[in-house]
């Protein structure tokens, strides 16, 4: 089982680059299709969140929520 840090590093190394090909955002109200040519700004936002996870302890993130 991976730790939160390991999952986050995996996402940055593997999942985030794969998003360049396009992806779906799944919500309880349906899916949002993000095409490859539309993906850059979403990828950048997700990258910022993931990098913040690595720099902020879990307790601090929970306090900010």
mmCIF file of the N, C-alpha and C atoms, coordinates in Angstrom:
data_MODEL
# 
_entry.id   MODEL 
# 
loop_
_atom_site.group_PDB 
_atom_site.id 
_atom_site.type_symbol 
_atom_site.label_atom_id 
_atom_site.label_alt_id 
_atom_site.label_comp_id 
_atom_site.label_asym_id 
_atom_site.label_entity_id 
_atom_site.label_seq_id 
_atom_site.pdbx_PDB_ins_code 
_atom_site.Cartn_x 
_atom_site.Cartn_y 
_atom_site.Cartn_z 
_atom_site.occupancy 
_atom_site.B_iso_or_equiv 
_atom_site.pdbx_formal_charge 
_atom_site.auth_seq_id 
_atom_site.auth_comp_id 
_atom_site.auth_asym_id 
_atom_site.auth_atom_id 
_atom_site.pdbx_PDB_model_num 
ATOM 1   N N  . UNK A 1 1  ? 0.833   -1.174 0.000   1.00 0.00 ? 1  UNK A N  1 
ATOM 2   C CA . UNK A 1 1  ? 0.000   0.000  0.000   1.00 0.00 ? 1  UNK A CA 1 
ATOM 3   C C  . UNK A 1 1  ? 0.887   1.249  0.000   1.00 0.00 ? 1  UNK A C  1 
ATOM 4   N N  . UNK A 1 2  ? 0.562   2.214  -0.861  1.00 0.00 ? 2  UNK A N  1 
ATOM 5   C CA . UNK A 1 2  ? 1.364   3.423  -0.976  1.00 0.00 ? 2  UNK A CA 1 
ATOM 6   C C  . UNK A 1 2  ? 0.930   4.468  0.048   1.00 0.00 ? 2  UNK A C  1 
ATOM 7   N N  . UNK A 1 3  ? 1.881   5.248  0.475   1.00 0.00 ? 3  UNK A N  1 
ATOM 8   C CA . UNK A 1 3  ? 1.581   6.373  1.350   1.00 0.00 ? 3  UNK A CA 1 
ATOM 9   C C  . UNK A 1 3  ? 1.004   7.519  0.513   1.00 0.00 ? 3  UNK A C  1 
ATOM 10  N N  . UNK A 1 4  ? 0.489   8.533  1.175   1.00 0.00 ? 4  UNK A N  1 
ATOM 11  C CA . UNK A 1 4  ? -0.031  9.700  0.452   1.00 0.00 ? 4  UNK A CA 1 
ATOM 12  C C  . UNK A 1 4  ? 1.070   10.359 -0.369  1.00 0.00 ? 4  UNK A C  1 
ATOM 13  N N  . UNK A 1 5  ? 2.267   10.468 0.187   1.00 0.00 ? 5  UNK A N  1 
ATOM 14  C CA . UNK A 1 5  ? 3.399   11.045 -0.547  1.00 0.00 ? 5  UNK A CA 1 
ATOM 15  C C  . UNK A 1 5  ? 3.738   10.234 -1.787  1.00 0.00 ? 5  UNK A C  1 
ATOM 16  N N  . UNK A 1 6  ? 3.747   8.933  -1.652  1.00 0.00 ? 6  UNK A N  1 
ATOM 17  C CA . UNK A 1 6  ? 4.043   8.066  -2.802  1.00 0.00 ? 6  UNK A CA 1 
ATOM 18  C C  . UNK A 1 6  ? 2.966   8.192  -3.866  1.00 0.00 ? 6  UNK A C  1 
ATOM 19  N N  . UNK A 1 7  ? 1.705   8.234  -3.454  1.00 0.00 ? 7  UNK A N  1 
ATOM 20  C CA . UNK A 1 7  ? 0.606   8.405  -4.421  1.00 0.00 ? 7  UNK A CA 1 
ATOM 21  C C  . UNK A 1 7  ? 0.715   9.745  -5.144  1.00 0.00 ? 7  UNK A C  1 
ATOM 22  N N  . UNK A 1 8  ? 1.086   10.767 -4.411  1.00 0.00 ? 8  UNK A N  1 
ATOM 23  C CA . UNK A 1 8  ? 1.215   12.098 -5.002  1.00 0.00 ? 8  UNK A CA 1 
ATOM 24  C C  . UNK A 1 8  ? 2.381   12.139 -5.979  1.00 0.00 ? 8  UNK A C  1 
ATOM 25  N N  . UNK A 1 9  ? 3.504   11.554 -5.596  1.00 0.00 ? 9  UNK A N  1 
ATOM 26  C CA . UNK A 1 9  ? 4.663   11.511 -6.504  1.00 0.00 ? 9  UNK A CA 1 
ATOM 27  C C  . UNK A 1 9  ? 4.346   10.697 -7.764  1.00 0.00 ? 9  UNK A C  1 
ATOM 28  N N  . UNK A 1 10 ? 3.618   9.600  -7.599  1.00 0.00 ? 10 UNK A N  1 
ATOM 29  C CA . UNK A 1 10 ? 3.204   8.798  -8.754  1.00 0.00 ? 10 UNK A CA 1 
ATOM 30  C C  . UNK A 1 10 ? 2.314   9.627  -9.675  1.00 0.00 ? 10 UNK A C  1 
ATOM 31  N N  . UNK A 1 11 ? 1.374   10.345 -9.093  1.00 0.00 ? 11 UNK A N  1 
ATOM 32  C CA . UNK A 1 11 ? 0.475   11.183 -9.897  1.00 0.00 ? 11 UNK A CA 1 
ATOM 33  C C  . UNK A 1 11 ? 1.272   12.221 -10.689 1.00 0.00 ? 11 UNK A C  1 
ATOM 34  N N  . UNK A 1 12 ? 2.236   12.859 -10.048 1.00 0.00 ? 12 UNK A N  1 
ATOM 35  C CA . UNK A 1 12 ? 3.061   13.850 -10.742 1.00 0.00 ? 12 UNK A CA 1 
ATOM 36  C C  . UNK A 1 12 ? 3.897   13.234 -11.856 1.00 0.00 ? 12 UNK A C  1 
ATOM 37  N N  . UNK A 1 13 ? 4.427   12.050 -11.603 1.00 0.00 ? 13 UNK A N  1 
ATOM 38  C CA . UNK A 1 13 ? 5.327   11.412 -12.575 1.00 0.00 ? 13 UNK A CA 1 
ATOM 39  C C  . UNK A 1 13 ? 4.602   10.682 -13.697 1.00 0.00 ? 13 UNK A C  1 
ATOM 40  N N  . UNK A 1 14 ? 3.454   10.084 -13.405 1.00 0.00 ? 14 UNK A N  1 
ATOM 41  C CA . UNK A 1 14 ? 2.795   9.214  -14.385 1.00 0.00 ? 14 UNK A CA 1 
ATOM 42  C C  . UNK A 1 14 ? 1.435   9.739  -14.857 1.00 0.00 ? 14 UNK A C  1 
ATOM 43  N N  . UNK A 1 15 ? 0.575   10.064 -13.930 1.00 0.00 ? 15 UNK A N  1 
ATOM 44  C CA . UNK A 1 15 ? -0.795  10.423 -14.291 1.00 0.00 ? 15 UNK A CA 1 
ATOM 45  C C  . UNK A 1 15 ? -0.887  11.814 -14.924 1.00 0.00 ? 15 UNK A C  1 
ATOM 46  N N  . UNK A 1 16 ? -0.202  12.772 -14.336 1.00 0.00 ? 16 UNK A N  1 
ATOM 47  C CA . UNK A 1 16 ? -0.260  14.127 -14.868 1.00 0.00 ? 16 UNK A CA 1 
ATOM 48  C C  . UNK A 1 16 ? 0.223   14.203 -16.315 1.00 0.00 ? 16 UNK A C  1 
ATOM 49  N N  . UNK A 1 17 ? 1.376   13.635 -16.660 1.00 0.00 ? 17 UNK A N  1 
ATOM 50  C CA . UNK A 1 17 ? 1.793   13.667 -18.063 1.00 0.00 ? 17 UNK A CA 1 
ATOM 51  C C  . UNK A 1 17 ? 0.794   12.972 -18.994 1.00 0.00 ? 17 UNK A C  1 
ATOM 52  N N  . UNK A 1 18 ? 0.156   11.931 -18.526 1.00 0.00 ? 18 UNK A N  1 
ATOM 53  C CA . UNK A 1 18 ? -0.816  11.222 -19.347 1.00 0.00 ? 18 UNK A CA 1 
ATOM 54  C C  . UNK A 1 18 ? -2.032  12.089 -19.661 1.00 0.00 ? 18 UNK A C  1 
ATOM 55  N N  . UNK A 1 19 ? -2.325  13.050 -18.789 1.00 0.00 ? 19 UNK A N  1 
ATOM 56  C CA . UNK A 1 19 ? -3.465  13.933 -19.000 1.00 0.00 ? 19 UNK A CA 1 
ATOM 57  C C  . UNK A 1 19 ? -3.304  14.790 -20.251 1.00 0.00 ? 19 UNK A C  1 
ATOM 58  N N  . UNK A 1 20 ? -2.077  14.916 -20.769 1.00 0.00 ? 20 UNK A N  1 
ATOM 59  C CA . UNK A 1 20 ? -1.852  15.674 -22.005 1.00 0.00 ? 20 UNK A CA 1 
ATOM 60  C C  . UNK A 1 20 ? -2.602  15.099 -23.197 1.00 0.00 ? 20 UNK A C  1 
ATOM 61  N N  . UNK A 1 21 ? -3.022  13.855 -23.094 1.00 0.00 ? 21 UNK A N  1 
ATOM 62  C CA . UNK A 1 21 ? -3.746  13.193 -24.184 1.00 0.00 ? 21 UNK A CA 1 
ATOM 63  C C  . UNK A 1 21 ? -5.244  13.435 -24.104 1.00 0.00 ? 21 UNK A C  1 
ATOM 64  N N  . UNK A 1 22 ? -5.686  14.166 -23.083 1.00 0.00 ? 22 UNK A N  1 
ATOM 65  C CA . UNK A 1 22 ? -7.106  14.373 -22.840 1.00 0.00 ? 22 UNK A CA 1 
ATOM 66  C C  . UNK A 1 22 ? -7.562  13.434 -21.735 1.00 0.00 ? 22 UNK A C  1 
ATOM 67  N N  . UNK A 1 23 ? -8.690  13.774 -21.116 1.00 0.00 ? 23 UNK A N  1 
ATOM 68  C CA . UNK A 1 23 ? -9.174  12.968 -19.990 1.00 0.00 ? 23 UNK A CA 1 
ATOM 69  C C  . UNK A 1 23 ? -10.614 13.330 -19.682 1.00 0.00 ? 23 UNK A C  1 
ATOM 70  N N  . UNK A 1 24 ? -11.221 12.539 -18.804 1.00 0.00 ? 24 UNK A N  1 
ATOM 71  C CA . UNK A 1 24 ? -12.570 12.801 -18.322 1.00 0.00 ? 24 UNK A CA 1 
ATOM 72  C C  . UNK A 1 24 ? -12.519 13.222 -16.864 1.00 0.00 ? 24 UNK A C  1 
ATOM 73  N N  . UNK A 1 25 ? -13.353 14.181 -16.526 1.00 0.00 ? 25 UNK A N  1 
ATOM 74  C CA . UNK A 1 25 ? -13.569 14.530 -15.128 1.00 0.00 ? 25 UNK A CA 1 
ATOM 75  C C  . UNK A 1 25 ? -14.920 13.920 -14.774 1.00 0.00 ? 25 UNK A C  1 
ATOM 76  N N  . UNK A 1 26 ? -14.931 13.028 -13.797 1.00 0.00 ? 26 UNK A N  1 
ATOM 77  C CA . UNK A 1 26 ? -16.162 12.349 -13.391 1.00 0.00 ? 26 UNK A CA 1 
ATOM 78  C C  . UNK A 1 26 ? -16.784 13.079 -12.202 1.00 0.00 ? 26 UNK A C  1 
ATOM 79  N N  . UNK A 1 27 ? -18.062 13.430 -12.325 1.00 0.00 ? 27 UNK A N  1 
ATOM 80  C CA . UNK A 1 27 ? -18.790 14.037 -11.208 1.00 0.00 ? 27 UNK A CA 1 
ATOM 81  C C  . UNK A 1 27 ? -20.088 13.266 -10.999 1.00 0.00 ? 27 UNK A C  1 
ATOM 82  N N  . UNK A 1 28 ? -20.749 13.531 -9.909  1.00 0.00 ? 28 UNK A N  1 
ATOM 83  C CA . UNK A 1 28 ? -22.026 12.864 -9.646  1.00 0.00 ? 28 UNK A CA 1 
ATOM 84  C C  . UNK A 1 28 ? -23.114 13.334 -10.613 1.00 0.00 ? 28 UNK A C  1 
ATOM 85  N N  . UNK A 1 29 ? -22.851 14.403 -11.336 1.00 0.00 ? 29 UNK A N  1 
ATOM 86  C CA . UNK A 1 29 ? -23.823 14.924 -12.309 1.00 0.00 ? 29 UNK A CA 1 
ATOM 87  C C  . UNK A 1 29 ? -23.434 14.591 -13.744 1.00 0.00 ? 29 UNK A C  1 
ATOM 88  N N  . UNK A 1 30 ? -22.411 13.783 -13.918 1.00 0.00 ? 30 UNK A N  1 
ATOM 89  C CA . UNK A 1 30 ? -21.985 13.392 -15.257 1.00 0.00 ? 30 UNK A CA 1 
ATOM 90  C C  . UNK A 1 30 ? -20.516 13.704 -15.479 1.00 0.00 ? 30 UNK A C  1 
ATOM 91  N N  . UNK A 1 31 ? -20.069 13.427 -16.684 1.00 0.00 ? 31 UNK A N  1 
ATOM 92  C CA . UNK A 1 31 ? -18.664 13.576 -17.048 1.00 0.00 ? 31 UNK A CA 1 
ATOM 93  C C  . UNK A 1 31 ? -18.421 14.872 -17.815 1.00 0.00 ? 31 UNK A C  1 
ATOM 94  N N  . UNK A 1 32 ? -17.200 15.379 -17.676 1.00 0.00 ? 32 UNK A N  1 
ATOM 95  C CA . UNK A 1 32 ? -16.727 16.507 -18.466 1.00 0.00 ? 32 UNK A CA 1 
ATOM 96  C C  . UNK A 1 32 ? -15.539 16.000 -19.267 1.00 0.00 ? 32 UNK A C  1 
ATOM 97  N N  . UNK A 1 33 ? -15.636 16.082 -20.582 1.00 0.00 ? 33 UNK A N  1 
ATOM 98  C CA . UNK A 1 33 ? -14.587 15.610 -21.478 1.00 0.00 ? 33 UNK A CA 1 
ATOM 99  C C  . UNK A 1 33 ? -13.613 16.751 -21.740 1.00 0.00 ? 33 UNK A C  1 
ATOM 100 N N  . UNK A 1 34 ? -12.359 16.566 -21.359 1.00 0.00 ? 34 UNK A N  1 
ATOM 101 C CA . UNK A 1 34 ? -11.310 17.550 -21.613 1.00 0.00 ? 34 UNK A CA 1 
ATOM 102 C C  . UNK A 1 34 ? -10.434 17.015 -22.739 1.00 0.00 ? 34 UNK A C  1 
ATOM 103 N N  . UNK A 1 35 ? -10.440 17.705 -23.849 1.00 0.00 ? 35 UNK A N  1 
ATOM 104 C CA . UNK A 1 35 ? -9.653  17.295 -25.007 1.00 0.00 ? 35 UNK A CA 1 
ATOM 105 C C  . UNK A 1 35 ? -8.178  17.637 -24.802 1.00 0.00 ? 35 UNK A C  1 
ATOM 106 N N  . UNK A 1 36 ? -7.319  16.944 -25.538 1.00 0.00 ? 36 UNK A N  1 
ATOM 107 C CA . UNK A 1 36 ? -5.872  17.153 -25.405 1.00 0.00 ? 36 UNK A CA 1 
ATOM 108 C C  . UNK A 1 36 ? -5.503  18.624 -25.556 1.00 0.00 ? 36 UNK A C  1 
ATOM 109 N N  . UNK A 1 37 ? -6.084  19.286 -26.547 1.00 0.00 ? 37 UNK A N  1 
ATOM 110 C CA . UNK A 1 37 ? -5.731  20.687 -26.795 1.00 0.00 ? 37 UNK A CA 1 
ATOM 111 C C  . UNK A 1 37 ? -6.294  21.641 -25.733 1.00 0.00 ? 37 UNK A C  1 
ATOM 112 N N  . UNK A 1 38 ? -7.154  21.149 -24.867 1.00 0.00 ? 38 UNK A N  1 
ATOM 113 C CA . UNK A 1 38 ? -7.731  21.961 -23.790 1.00 0.00 ? 38 UNK A CA 1 
ATOM 114 C C  . UNK A 1 38 ? -7.092  21.670 -22.429 1.00 0.00 ? 38 UNK A C  1 
ATOM 115 N N  . UNK A 1 39 ? -6.215  20.718 -22.369 1.00 0.00 ? 39 UNK A N  1 
ATOM 116 C CA . UNK A 1 39 ? -5.778  20.163 -21.086 1.00 0.00 ? 39 UNK A CA 1 
ATOM 117 C C  . UNK A 1 39 ? -4.734  20.973 -20.328 1.00 0.00 ? 39 UNK A C  1 
ATOM 118 N N  . UNK A 1 40 ? -3.985  21.838 -20.981 1.00 0.00 ? 40 UNK A N  1 
ATOM 119 C CA . UNK A 1 40 ? -2.823  22.485 -20.351 1.00 0.00 ? 40 UNK A CA 1 
ATOM 120 C C  . UNK A 1 40 ? -3.166  23.242 -19.069 1.00 0.00 ? 40 UNK A C  1 
ATOM 121 N N  . UNK A 1 41 ? -4.217  24.042 -19.065 1.00 0.00 ? 41 UNK A N  1 
ATOM 122 C CA . UNK A 1 41 ? -4.513  24.845 -17.874 1.00 0.00 ? 41 UNK A CA 1 
ATOM 123 C C  . UNK A 1 41 ? -5.011  23.991 -16.714 1.00 0.00 ? 41 UNK A C  1 
ATOM 124 N N  . UNK A 1 42 ? -5.739  22.923 -17.030 1.00 0.00 ? 42 UNK A N  1 
ATOM 125 C CA . UNK A 1 42 ? -6.204  22.011 -15.980 1.00 0.00 ? 42 UNK A CA 1 
ATOM 126 C C  . UNK A 1 42 ? -5.013  21.261 -15.392 1.00 0.00 ? 42 UNK A C  1 
ATOM 127 N N  . UNK A 1 43 ? -4.118  20.810 -16.245 1.00 0.00 ? 43 UNK A N  1 
ATOM 128 C CA . UNK A 1 43 ? -2.921  20.101 -15.785 1.00 0.00 ? 43 UNK A CA 1 
ATOM 129 C C  . UNK A 1 43 ? -2.096  20.997 -14.863 1.00 0.00 ? 43 UNK A C  1 
ATOM 130 N N  . UNK A 1 44 ? -1.936  22.250 -15.228 1.00 0.00 ? 44 UNK A N  1 
ATOM 131 C CA . UNK A 1 44 ? -1.152  23.177 -14.403 1.00 0.00 ? 44 UNK A CA 1 
ATOM 132 C C  . UNK A 1 44 ? -1.795  23.363 -13.035 1.00 0.00 ? 44 UNK A C  1 
ATOM 133 N N  . UNK A 1 45 ? -3.113  23.473 -12.993 1.00 0.00 ? 45 UNK A N  1 
ATOM 134 C CA . UNK A 1 45 ? -3.815  23.630 -11.711 1.00 0.00 ? 45 UNK A CA 1 
ATOM 135 C C  . UNK A 1 45 ? -3.654  22.387 -10.840 1.00 0.00 ? 45 UNK A C  1 
ATOM 136 N N  . UNK A 1 46 ? -3.798  21.213 -11.442 1.00 0.00 ? 46 UNK A N  1 
ATOM 137 C CA . UNK A 1 46 ? -3.648  19.957 -10.693 1.00 0.00 ? 46 UNK A CA 1 
ATOM 138 C C  . UNK A 1 46 ? -2.212  19.806 -10.207 1.00 0.00 ? 46 UNK A C  1 
ATOM 139 N N  . UNK A 1 47 ? -1.249  20.168 -11.041 1.00 0.00 ? 47 UNK A N  1 
ATOM 140 C CA . UNK A 1 47 ? 0.162   20.107 -10.642 1.00 0.00 ? 47 UNK A CA 1 
ATOM 141 C C  . UNK A 1 47 ? 0.405   20.972 -9.410  1.00 0.00 ? 47 UNK A C  1 
ATOM 142 N N  . UNK A 1 48 ? -0.152  22.186 -9.399  1.00 0.00 ? 48 UNK A N  1 
ATOM 143 C CA . UNK A 1 48 ? 0.003   23.080 -8.242  1.00 0.00 ? 48 UNK A CA 1 
ATOM 144 C C  . UNK A 1 48 ? -0.551  22.433 -6.976  1.00 0.00 ? 48 UNK A C  1 
ATOM 145 N N  . UNK A 1 49 ? -1.716  21.820 -7.071  1.00 0.00 ? 49 UNK A N  1 
ATOM 146 C CA . UNK A 1 49 ? -2.336  21.164 -5.911  1.00 0.00 ? 49 UNK A CA 1 
ATOM 147 C C  . UNK A 1 49 ? -1.464  20.012 -5.422  1.00 0.00 ? 49 UNK A C  1 
ATOM 148 N N  . UNK A 1 50 ? -0.995  19.183 -6.341  1.00 0.00 ? 50 UNK A N  1 
ATOM 149 C CA . UNK A 1 50 ? -0.189  18.025 -5.955  1.00 0.00 ? 50 UNK A CA 1 
ATOM 150 C C  . UNK A 1 50 ? 1.140   18.454 -5.334  1.00 0.00 ? 50 UNK A C  1 
ATOM 151 N N  . UNK A 1 51 ? 1.774   19.463 -5.904  1.00 0.00 ? 51 UNK A N  1 
ATOM 152 C CA . UNK A 1 51 ? 3.027   19.944 -5.332  1.00 0.00 ? 51 UNK A CA 1 
ATOM 153 C C  . UNK A 1 51 ? 2.802   20.545 -3.948  1.00 0.00 ? 51 UNK A C  1 
ATOM 154 N N  . UNK A 1 52 ? 1.674   21.199 -3.751  1.00 0.00 ? 52 UNK A N  1 
ATOM 155 C CA . UNK A 1 52 ? 1.342   21.722 -2.421  1.00 0.00 ? 52 UNK A CA 1 
ATOM 156 C C  . UNK A 1 52 ? 1.181   20.582 -1.421  1.00 0.00 ? 52 UNK A C  1 
ATOM 157 N N  . UNK A 1 53 ? 0.570   19.489 -1.854  1.00 0.00 ? 53 UNK A N  1 
ATOM 158 C CA . UNK A 1 53 ? 0.416   18.327 -0.968  1.00 0.00 ? 53 UNK A CA 1 
ATOM 159 C C  . UNK A 1 53 ? 1.763   17.838 -0.460  1.00 0.00 ? 53 UNK A C  1 
ATOM 160 N N  . UNK A 1 54 ? 2.752   17.841 -1.334  1.00 0.00 ? 54 UNK A N  1 
ATOM 161 C CA . UNK A 1 54 ? 4.076   17.359 -0.939  1.00 0.00 ? 54 UNK A CA 1 
ATOM 162 C C  . UNK A 1 54 ? 4.767   18.318 0.024   1.00 0.00 ? 54 UNK A C  1 
ATOM 163 N N  . UNK A 1 55 ? 4.445   19.596 -0.085  1.00 0.00 ? 55 UNK A N  1 
ATOM 164 C CA . UNK A 1 55 ? 5.136   20.582 0.748   1.00 0.00 ? 55 UNK A CA 1 
ATOM 165 C C  . UNK A 1 55 ? 4.431   20.875 2.065   1.00 0.00 ? 55 UNK A C  1 
ATOM 166 N N  . UNK A 1 56 ? 3.137   20.515 2.164   1.00 0.00 ? 56 UNK A N  1 
ATOM 167 C CA . UNK A 1 56 ? 2.375   20.831 3.376   1.00 0.00 ? 56 UNK A CA 1 
ATOM 168 C C  . UNK A 1 56 ? 2.039   19.558 4.135   1.00 0.00 ? 56 UNK A C  1 
ATOM 169 N N  . UNK A 1 57 ? 2.357   19.505 5.408   1.00 0.00 ? 57 UNK A N  1 
ATOM 170 C CA . UNK A 1 57 ? 1.968   18.338 6.203   1.00 0.00 ? 57 UNK A CA 1 
ATOM 171 C C  . UNK A 1 57 ? 0.452   18.144 6.192   1.00 0.00 ? 57 UNK A C  1 
ATOM 172 N N  . UNK A 1 58 ? 0.025   16.905 6.300   1.00 0.00 ? 58 UNK A N  1 
ATOM 173 C CA . UNK A 1 58 ? -1.404  16.571 6.267   1.00 0.00 ? 58 UNK A CA 1 
ATOM 174 C C  . UNK A 1 58 ? -2.179  17.387 7.295   1.00 0.00 ? 58 UNK A C  1 
ATOM 175 N N  . UNK A 1 59 ? -1.669  17.525 8.502   1.00 0.00 ? 59 UNK A N  1 
ATOM 176 C CA . UNK A 1 59 ? -2.371  18.253 9.549   1.00 0.00 ? 59 UNK A CA 1 
ATOM 177 C C  . UNK A 1 59 ? -2.590  19.704 9.161   1.00 0.00 ? 59 UNK A C  1 
ATOM 178 N N  . UNK A 1 60 ? -1.604  20.304 8.516   1.00 0.00 ? 60 UNK A N  1 
ATOM 179 C CA . UNK A 1 60 ? -1.720  21.704 8.096   1.00 0.00 ? 60 UNK A CA 1 
ATOM 180 C C  . UNK A 1 60 ? -2.760  21.843 7.000   1.00 0.00 ? 60 UNK A C  1 
ATOM 181 N N  . UNK A 1 61 ? -2.780  20.907 6.036   1.00 0.00 ? 61 UNK A N  1 
ATOM 182 C CA . UNK A 1 61 ? -3.778  20.948 4.972   1.00 0.00 ? 61 UNK A CA 1 
ATOM 183 C C  . UNK A 1 61 ? -5.173  20.807 5.529   1.00 0.00 ? 61 UNK A C  1 
ATOM 184 N N  . UNK A 1 62 ? -5.350  19.914 6.507   1.00 0.00 ? 62 UNK A N  1 
ATOM 185 C CA . UNK A 1 62 ? -6.668  19.732 7.124   1.00 0.00 ? 62 UNK A CA 1 
ATOM 186 C C  . UNK A 1 62 ? -7.118  21.004 7.824   1.00 0.00 ? 62 UNK A C  1 
ATOM 187 N N  . UNK A 1 63 ? -6.179  21.703 8.456   1.00 0.00 ? 63 UNK A N  1 
ATOM 188 C CA . UNK A 1 63 ? -6.522  22.945 9.153   1.00 0.00 ? 63 UNK A CA 1 
ATOM 189 C C  . UNK A 1 63 ? -6.961  24.028 8.179   1.00 0.00 ? 63 UNK A C  1 
ATOM 190 N N  . UNK A 1 64 ? -6.421  23.990 6.955   1.00 0.00 ? 64 UNK A N  1 
ATOM 191 C CA . UNK A 1 64 ? -6.772  24.989 5.945   1.00 0.00 ? 64 UNK A CA 1 
ATOM 192 C C  . UNK A 1 64 ? -8.129  24.705 5.306   1.00 0.00 ? 64 UNK A C  1 
ATOM 193 N N  . UNK A 1 65 ? -8.600  23.479 5.409   1.00 0.00 ? 65 UNK A N  1 
ATOM 194 C CA . UNK A 1 65 ? -9.855  23.094 4.745   1.00 0.00 ? 65 UNK A CA 1 
ATOM 195 C C  . UNK A 1 65 ? -11.060 23.713 5.412   1.00 0.00 ? 65 UNK A C  1 
# 
